[in-house]
Amino acid sequence: MSTPQKELRAWTTRDSTELYQLAAWGGEGYSINERGELVVQPMGKDGPKFSLPELVEDLRNRGIELPMLLRVSDVLQLRVAALAGAFRRSVEECGYKGRYRPVFPVKVNQQRDVVEELVDFGKDYSLGLEAGSKPELLIVLAHMTNADGLVICNGYKDVSFIETAMLAQKMGLYTIVVVDRYEELETILTVSKRFDLRPHIGVRAKLASRGAGKWQESGGEKSKFGLTAGELVRVVERLREADMLDCLELLHFHIGSQITAIRAIKDALKEATRIYAELHDLGAGLRFIDVGGGLAVDYDGSSTNFHSSANYSLQEYANDVVFAVQQACDEKGIAHPDIVSESGRALTAHHAILVFDVLDVSTQTVEIPEGADKHEDGTIANMVQILRELSLKNFQESYHDALHLKEEAISLFNLGYLDLKGRAMAETLFWAICDKIRLIVNTLEYVPEELTGLERALADTYYCNFSVFQSAPDHWAVKQLFPTMPIHRLNERPTRRAILADLTCDSDGKVDKFIDLRDVKNVLEVHPITPGKPYYMAMFLVGAYQEILGDLHNLFGDTNAIHISMDEQYGYRIERVIEGDSVTEVLSYVQYDKQDLIRRMRTHLEAAVRAGRINMKESALLMRRYEEALAAYTYLADDDLDEGVDGGDAPAAAAAKVASQAEPSA
Ligand SMILES: Cc1ncc(COP(=O)(O)O)c(C=O)c1O
């Protein structure tokens, strides 16, 4: 029973802006044009802009298929400037004497273009790089070209990791090897003696303070990394003994990613700055404090301490960090250190957008089945009556009755008293009753608990051309929310409610939690799809962690990735297209060889042709399809039905070729 007035009012793009909370999570970076298309405008409404569906059409016309990951490099540049700018303001306002040194932890997005662009955009801010493993170290050493850019080495390290990092110091890089486990210190000392160098050493402190949010286990006394207070003291003593206390230059801590509450950050800062001052008093040559990552992204735009949000701004974060360090140092009369942060998510999440299309829709039928009112079965007659008499006064009782009658219908079916058509009719009537109850419930302030799931149960399923496991693994793994919405038809009322199912054969392969200002929505408002016309949707803020955490579930590979930069005249410039994985590539990851697969297929086909199970033309067509599929994208293509074997495009010559190339079975 939705309010008739609202139904009458025409839907506007402003309604869509509000519904999908564009400004809340996207700031000024997105708008909707008069054609109802989502517009990307990273520099705000006066900067260059382009229509996202138009770009998608343009790319499709060039043969680039969906799903596609768009990377807007200007957004990366803006994020670097925003982070460095926030710290610069805090430093200036507080009269802080040290510098701010941003360091990008490459684990968050190791894609070469992303790392190269960040290094380039960060050169005015001396942006450095952080490596958490040997492969990452190799990237970092080769790509760190910024004057004054730090190279921070975290994570568990073996001898060759430490040797490589320390020798790179001789190459001219400012590599800081952070002791994450006490045992690493001895290797550092041995290597420095062997190469006759005085290393830049850091220590990671294991704080008692914990983060807040999904990744809070990274902090606290039981955290995997870092040194306890006792171990920190031992490090100092050991370094003093080796006459290398001046080499202990950096104190690092990291209490987890996506810290949603500023309180947790303040607590950690308090503890870490105390440790900094104490280590300084013990004689360590400290000159950097590294506050790690954790700067959160407000994915749902609610500005709260909800797990997909943050109850603080970038500026507040910078102010708190600078102020806490300053206060602790001033109290002890210590020189202000340079402040390092390893913010990864906050730098990269915003720049990537995953665009996909809807392939099919399944809806729950709620139409009253024809002939229901004349059906002779008593259960069905009772359901028809419930439907007829359903009202605001009796909806909850009707729900209970309908549930009971549906179960009764199934029992009758199992006992042979109701036929399949009758059962289908009872089930449809049940959903018709639920749909009517849903409309009533939507008008209520208070919704009875048992009815809260109706919207979800009655939602459509939109089958989408992407894999959650490959492109948004955190949604599957930790229920991380990403803003998701249609990118066109935004001047039309979205009359359907849907969950999004991906291509994988996995019941977890779906998106059924969506951002909502108050809580989390179980369904997303979408438009009915028009047969023969594409329906484009996009998931935003997927630039941090998702690509590299993505896996090959069902062998859906990397998506096509397109690098865009903003252009004053044309809106966008396509800088680079990185083709997604082909089927051959993903098969090779699991040790299948293309030639071997083809050879095996030919052998099977030859045998089938000889046995008369398949004719030559069909055999040739199957082989052609097989080879095409090996070369193709792993996602679904929008191709037409082939004319088939009789359509004349499977020439006898091809069939002959298949037969002649087939190798005899071994
Ligand atoms: C040591 C370290 N530094 C930095 C980061 C990046 O954190 P974030 O992406 O929250 O900025 C991480 C990730 O968890 C980390 O483990």
The ligand as a Tripos MOL2 file, in Angstrom:
@<TRIPOS>MOLECULE
LIG
   16    16     1     0     0
SMALL
NO_CHARGES

@<TRIPOS>ATOM
      1 C1         51.9440   -2.7630    7.8100 C.3       1 LIG1
      2 C2         50.8380   -2.2050    6.9980 C.ar      1 LIG1
      3 N1         50.9220   -0.9440    6.5470 N.ar      1 LIG1
      4 C3         49.9440   -0.3940    5.8100 C.ar      1 LIG1
      5 C4         48.8150   -1.1040    5.4840 C.ar      1 LIG1
      6 C5         47.7520   -0.4260    4.6620 C.3       1 LIG1
      7 O1         46.6300   -0.1640    5.4040 O.3       1 LIG1
      8 P1         45.4690    0.7330    4.8200 P.3       1 LIG1
      9 O2         45.1260    0.1960    3.4880 O.co2     1 LIG1
     10 O3         44.3940    0.5930    5.8190 O.co2     1 LIG1
     11 O4         45.9410    2.1190    4.7180 O.co2     1 LIG1
     12 C6         48.6730   -2.4100    5.9220 C.ar      1 LIG1
     13 C7         47.4760   -3.1740    5.6010 C.2       1 LIG1
     14 O5         46.8110   -3.7490    6.3790 O.2       1 LIG1
     15 C8         49.7190   -2.9840    6.7060 C.ar      1 LIG1
     16 O6         49.6510   -4.2440    7.1360 O.3       1 LIG1
@<TRIPOS>BOND
     1     1     2 1
     2     2     3 ar
     3     2    15 ar
     4     3     4 ar
     5     4     5 ar
     6     5     6 1
     7     5    12 ar
     8     6     7 1
     9     7     8 1
    10     8     9 2
    11     8    10 1
    12     8    11 1
    13    12    13 1
    14    12    15 ar
    15    13    14 2
    16    15    16 1
@<TRIPOS>SUBSTRUCTURE
     1 LIG1         1 GROUP 0 **** ****
